[in-house]
Amino acid sequence: MHFLFSLLMLALPQEKHPPDGRYTYEVVYAEWDKRAKGQHVTVVIHGDSIRVIHAGGTLSGKKGEVIDSGIIMKHKPTGKWIIGRRPADAHAKEVGGCSDGPAVIDFKKKQFHLC
C-alpha cells in the first residue's frame, strides 16, 4: 500500500511556490478589474516566508517600504496562493481584492493583488 501511495504522489503535480530569491512582480488592482497600471513590487521569498516591498514608481508609499509580509500558503476554498499570518488564514472567508482577508499573489503570472 505504501508503494502505491508513493507512486500516486509522484504522478500528481506538486504545486510549490518559487524558490528562495528576489523577484519583480506586477501590481494588479481588484477595483480595476485585475488590471495593472505599470507598477511593480519586489517579492522576497525565504522558505515559506514572503515580503512584498515597494519598488518605487507611482505606487503610493515610499520605495523600500514593506507593503505586505507573512507566510506563503494556499487558500483551501479557492486554491489561490495567499500571504497569511496564521494557519486559519488558509480557510479565510474572503481573500484578495478589497476584502479584509489575506492578499493574493499569483506566482505563475508574477502578480501581486491590491485593492
C-alpha positions in Angstrom: 0.0 0.0 0.0 2.8 2.4 0.9 4.4 1.8 -2.5 1.1 2.6 -4.3 0.7 5.8 -2.3 4.3 6.8 -3.3 3.6 6.2 -6.9 0.4 8.2 -6.8 2.2 11.1 -5.1 4.8 11.1 -7.9 2.1 11.1 -10.5 0.3 14.1 -9.0 1.7 17.5 -9.8 3.1 19.1 -6.6 2.4 22.8 -6.8 5.1 24.7 -4.9 5.8 28.3 -4.5 9.0 29.7 -6.2 12.4 29.0 -4.6 14.2 31.5 -2.3 15.1 34.7 -4.1 14.1 38.2 -5.1 11.6 38.7 -7.9 9.9 41.6 -9.6 6.1 41.3 -9.7 3.4 43.4 -11.4 0.8 45.1 -9.2 -2.8 44.4 -10.3 -5.9 46.1 -8.8 -9.2 44.4 -7.9 -11.0 47.7 -8.4 -9.6 48.0 -11.9 -10.9 44.5 -12.9 -7.5 42.9 -12.0 -5.6 45.2 -14.5 -2.2 46.6 -14.0 -1.2 50.3 -14.0 2.5 49.7 -14.7 3.6 49.4 -11.1 5.9 46.8 -9.7 7.0 45.4 -6.4 9.9 43.3 -5.2 8.9 40.0 -3.8 11.4 38.3 -1.4 10.9 34.7 -0.6 12.8 32.8 2.1 11.5 29.3 2.8 7.7 29.8 3.4 8.2 33.5 4.4 7.4 36.3 1.9 7.9 40.1 1.9 6.4 42.4 -0.7 8.5 45.6 -1.0 7.7 48.9 -2.7 10.0 49.1 -5.7 9.4 52.8 -6.5 7.4 54.4 -9.2 3.9 55.7 -8.9 2.8 53.2 -6.2 1.7 55.0 -3.1 4.1 54.9 -0.2 7.9 55.0 -0.2 10.4 52.9 -2.1 11.8 50.2 0.2 8.7 50.1 2.4 7.3 46.6 3.2 3.8 46.5 1.7 2.9 43.0 3.0 4.7 40.1 4.7 3.8 36.8 6.1 3.6 33.1 5.3 3.1 31.7 1.8 0.0 29.4 1.9 -2.7 28.1 -0.3 -6.3 29.3 0.4 -8.2 26.0 0.7 -11.6 27.2 -0.6 -10.2 28.9 -3.8 -6.8 27.2 -4.4 -5.1 30.7 -4.7 -1.8 31.5 -3.2 -2.1 34.0 -0.3 0.1 35.8 2.2 -1.2 34.6 5.5 -0.2 35.5 9.0 -1.7 32.5 10.9 -2.8 29.0 9.9 -6.5 29.9 10.0 -5.9 32.3 7.0 -5.8 29.2 4.8 -9.6 28.9 5.4 -10.4 32.7 5.4 -13.9 33.6 4.3 -12.5 36.1 1.8 -9.1 36.7 0.3 -7.6 39.4 -2.0 -9.4 42.1 -3.7 -10.7 44.8 -1.4 -11.6 42.3 1.4 -10.2 42.2 4.9 -8.7 38.8 4.2 -5.1 37.9 3.2 -3.6 39.3 0.0 -3.5 37.1 -3.1 -0.2 36.6 -5.0 -0.1 34.8 -8.4 3.3 33.1 -8.8 2.6 31.9 -12.4 1.7 35.4 -13.7 4.1 37.2 -11.3 1.3 39.4 -10.0 0.6 40.9 -6.5 -3.1 41.8 -6.0 -4.1 45.1 -4.3 -7.4 46.9 -3.8 
